[in-house]
């Protein structure tokens, strides 16, 4: 005979199960607190090391007496603690802002490709961006702190930024699973700075044989400046004097007189001064030549007769040419 007692609801949870779930959430909260404390301790340790190095350098530059040093150390502890907590708060705030960046191309619009010629500008732009968030050590330092959750998290952020500002072809060429941001940065550099001696040889040959042709002064000087920066990245820096002399050498025939004047100036003018002088001369030519052309056209269309050119008189015929 079937029982008429109502069945217990399937979603009823016994009190022991509720207690276990509460304890699980409590343990998870405790773990989160421990991780947050570890991150703060790691940030405090880095700041402490930086302040210690600064104190050592300051002591080396301006040594003080033992009494003054004792008084400073006795009264500086509260101030040092306050500075450490302030710097830790600033660092954590900057890292939180970095994690919130979803599209790195809004900060670094340059996208590096295998055949790109603007590696120097791309490198400088990326270093400025990571420096703004105090993350430059992730690409410039070989120090690795995998035991620090904060360091590992920010290393993932920087590595994500690197892959966000390079092309797919370049990413395939330098990809290495599990590599740090520093290793990825070095792989990108090797793509553009590898075979440095050979690349520097060809770059130097182009630098010393380049000429203006039909280029404007602005474009001509910009290309020369870029070639000098490329040689600097290859370990062959070009002095400002060498850059100026090669710019003067490659000028077209319109600037012959000005180039001679610039070459003989003592001391030799800087790159910026030479570029300004050439741009002013180019502007003067653009203003002068149309005026001259208009004046010539007006003179030819005024209806006046052109000045006659005297013809040489023919000598009288001699007897041998006289017709009888």
C-alpha positions in Angstrom: 0.0 0.0 0.0 1.5 3.3 -1.1 2.4 5.8 1.6 0.5 9.2 1.4 3.4 11.1 3.2 4.6 14.1 1.1 8.1 13.8 -0.4 10.8 16.1 0.8 11.7 18.9 -1.6 14.8 18.1 -3.8 16.4 21.6 -3.1 16.4 21.3 0.7 19.9 21.7 2.1 20.8 20.3 5.4 22.4 22.6 8.0 25.7 20.8 7.9 26.0 21.5 4.2 25.3 25.2 4.7 28.0 25.2 7.4 30.5 23.6 5.1 29.8 26.2 2.4 30.2 29.0 4.8 33.5 27.6 6.0 34.7 27.2 2.4 33.9 30.9 1.7 35.7 31.9 4.8 38.8 29.9 3.8 38.7 31.5 0.3 38.5 35.0 1.9 41.4 34.2 4.2 43.5 33.1 1.1 42.6 36.4 -0.7 43.7 38.4 2.3 47.0 36.5 2.4 47.6 37.1 -1.3 46.9 40.8 -0.9 49.3 41.0 2.0 52.0 39.2 0.0 51.5 41.7 -2.9 51.8 44.6 -0.5 54.9 43.1 1.2 56.5 42.7 -2.2 55.8 46.3 -3.2 57.1 47.5 0.2 60.3 45.4 -0.3 60.9 47.0 -3.8 60.3 50.5 -2.5 62.6 49.8 0.5 65.4 48.7 -1.7 65.0 51.7 -4.0 65.0 54.1 -1.0 68.1 52.3 0.4 70.0 52.8 -2.8 69.0 56.5 -2.9 70.2 56.9 0.7 73.5 55.3 -0.1 74.0 57.5 -3.1 73.1 60.6 -1.1 75.5 59.6 1.6 78.3 59.1 -0.9 77.7 62.5 -2.4 77.3 64.5 0.8 78.9 62.6 3.7 77.9 63.9 7.2 79.3 63.5 10.7 78.4 60.6 12.9 76.3 62.8 15.2 74.2 64.1 12.3 73.8 60.6 10.9 72.7 59.4 14.3 70.1 62.2 14.6 68.9 61.5 11.1 68.4 57.8 11.6 66.6 58.4 14.9 64.1 60.8 13.4 63.8 59.4 9.9 62.1 56.1 10.7 58.5 57.4 10.9 59.1 59.5 7.8 60.6 56.6 5.9 57.6 54.4 6.9 55.2 57.1 5.7 57.1 57.4 2.4 57.0 53.6 1.9 53.3 53.4 2.4 52.7 56.4 0.1 54.9 54.9 -2.6 53.3 51.5 -2.2 49.8 53.1 -2.6 50.9 55.0 -5.7 52.5 51.9 -7.2 49.4 49.7 -6.7 47.3 52.5 -8.2 49.4 52.7 -11.3 49.3 48.9 -11.7 45.5 48.9 -11.4 45.4 51.6 -14.1 47.7 49.4 -16.3 45.5 46.4 -15.9 42.5 48.5 -17.0 44.1 49.4 -20.3 42.1 47.2 -22.8 43.5 48.6 -26.1 47.2 49.5 -25.9 47.1 51.0 -29.4 45.3 54.0 -28.0 48.6 54.8 -26.2 51.1 53.4 -28.8 49.6 53.9 -32.3 52.7 52.5 -34.0 52.3 48.8 -35.1 55.7 47.2 -35.7 56.1 44.9 -38.7 58.9 42.7 -39.9 59.9 45.2 -42.6 59.2 48.4 -40.5 61.8 51.1 -40.6 60.6 53.0 -37.5 61.9 50.6 -34.8 63.6 53.4 -32.9 60.4 55.4 -32.6 58.4 52.4 -31.7 60.9 51.4 -29.0 60.9 54.9 -27.5 57.1 55.1 -27.6 56.8 51.7 -25.8 59.4 52.6 -23.1 57.6 55.9 -22.4 54.3 54.1 -22.0 55.6 51.3 -19.6 57.6 53.9 -17.7 54.4 55.9 -17.1 53.0 52.9 -15.2 56.4 52.1 -13.5 56.7 48.9 -15.5 59.9 49.5 -17.4 61.8 46.9 -15.4 59.7 44.2 -17.0 61.5 44.9 -20.4 64.8 46.4 -19.3 65.8 44.3 -16.3 66.7 40.6 -16.1 65.3 40.3 -12.6 62.5 37.7 -12.4 60.2 37.5 -9.3 57.7 34.6 -10.1 57.0 34.2 -6.4 55.4 37.6 -6.3 51.8 37.5 -7.6 51.8 41.2 -8.4 55.0 40.9 -10.5 53.7 37.9 -12.4 50.4 39.7 -13.1 52.1 42.8 -14.4 54.5 40.8 -16.5 51.5 39.3 -18.2 50.1 42.8 -18.8 53.4 44.0 -20.4 53.7 40.9 -22.5 50.1 41.4 -23.7 51.0 45.0 -24.6 54.0 43.8 -26.7 51.9 41.5 -28.8 49.2 44.2 -29.2 51.6 46.6 -31.0 53.3 44.2 -33.4 52.0 42.5 -36.6 50.9 38.9 -36.8 53.9 38.0 -38.9 56.3 39.4 -36.3 54.4 37.8 -33.5 54.8 34.4 -35.2 58.5 35.0 -35.6 59.2 35.8 -31.9 56.5 33.7 -30.2 57.8 31.5 -27.3 55.3 29.9 -25.0 55.9 30.8 -21.4 58.5 33.5 -22.1 58.6 36.6 -19.9 58.0 40.1 -21.2 61.8 40.7 -21.0 62.5 37.6 -23.2 59.8 38.8 -25.7 61.3 42.3 -25.8 64.8 40.9 -26.5 63.3 38.7 -29.3 61.8 41.7 -30.9 65.0 43.6 -30.7 67.0 40.8 -32.3 64.7 40.9 -35.3 65.8 44.5 -36.0 69.3 44.6 -34.5 70.5 41.1 -35.5 73.4 40.9 -37.9 74.3 44.3 -36.6 77.6 44.7 -38.4 76.2 43.9 -41.9 73.1 46.0 -41.4 75.3 48.9 -40.1 77.5 48.6 -43.2 74.6 48.9 -45.6 73.0 51.7 -43.5 76.2 53.7 -43.4 76.6 53.3 -47.2 73.1 54.6 -47.8 73.6 57.5 -45.3 76.8 58.7 -47.1 75.3 58.5 -50.7 71.8 59.9 -50.1 70.9 63.0 -52.0 68.0 65.4 -52.1 66.8 65.1 -55.7 63.2 66.4 -55.9 62.5 66.1 -52.2 61.4 69.1 -50.2 63.8 70.3 -47.5 61.5 69.0 -44.7 61.3 65.5 -46.1 65.0 65.4 -47.0 66.1 66.4 -43.5 63.6 64.0 -41.9 65.0 61.0 -43.9 68.5 61.9 -43.0 67.6 62.2 -39.3 65.9 58.8 -39.4 68.9 57.2 -41.0 71.1 58.6 -38.3 68.8 57.2 -35.6 68.9 53.8 -37.4 72.7 53.8 -37.3 72.7 54.8 -33.6 70.4 51.8 -32.9 72.9 49.6 -34.7 75.8 50.8 -32.5 77.2 53.3 -35.0 76.2 56.7 -33.6 76.4 59.7 -36.0 77.6 63.0 -34.6 75.6 66.1 -35.3 78.6 67.5 -37.3 78.7 64.5 -39.6 74.9 64.6 -40.1 75.1 68.3 -41.1 78.0 67.9 -43.5 76.2 65.0 -45.3 73.0 67.0 -45.5 74.9 69.9 -47.2 76.7 67.4 -49.5 73.5 66.0 -50.8 71.7 69.2 -51.6 70.5 69.8 -55.1 71.8 72.6 -57.3 69.2 75.1 -56.1 71.0 75.4 -52.7 74.6 75.4 -54.0 75.3 79.0 -52.7 73.7 78.4 -49.3 75.4 75.1 -48.9 78.8 76.7 -49.6 78.0 79.3 -46.9 76.9 76.7 -44.4 80.0 74.6 -45.0 82.3 77.5 -44.4 80.6 78.7 -41.2 82.6 78.4 -38.0 81.6 76.9 -35.8 79.5 74.5 -37.9 75.8 75.1 -37.4 73.7 72.4 -35.7 71.2 70.2 -37.5 68.2 72.2 -36.4 69.8 75.5 -37.4 70.7 74.1 -40.9 67.3 72.7 -41.4 65.7 76.1 -40.5 68.1 77.9 -42.9 67.3 75.5 -45.7 63.5 75.8 -45.1 63.8 79.6 -45.1 65.7 79.5 -48.4 63.2 77.2 -49.9 60.3 79.5 -48.9 62.1 82.5 -50.3 62.6 80.7 -53.6 58.9 79.8 -53.7 58.0 83.4 -53.2 60.5 84.9 -55.6 60.2 82.7 -58.7 56.4 83.2 -59.3 56.9 87.0 -59.0 59.7 86.9 -61.6 57.6 84.8 -63.9 54.7 87.2 -63.7 56.9 90.1 -64.4 58.3 88.5 -67.5 54.9 87.5 -68.7 53.6 91.1 -68.3 56.6 92.5 -70.2 56.0 90.1 -73.1 52.3 90.8 -73.3 52.3 94.6 -73.0 52.4 95.1 -76.8 55.6 97.1 -76.8 58.2 96.2 -79.4 61.1 94.2 -78.2 64.4 96.0 -78.4 66.0 95.5 -81.7 69.3 93.8 -81.9 71.7 95.6 -84.3 72.7 93.4 -87.1 76.4 93.3 -88.1 77.0 95.4 -91.3 78.1 93.5 -94.4 81.3 94.6 -96.0 80.9 96.1 -99.5 81.5 93.6 -102.3 85.0 93.5 -103.7 85.9 93.6 -107.4 86.0 89.8 -107.5 82.3 89.7 -106.5 81.1 92.6 -108.6 78.7 91.6 -111.4 79.3 93.1 -114.7 
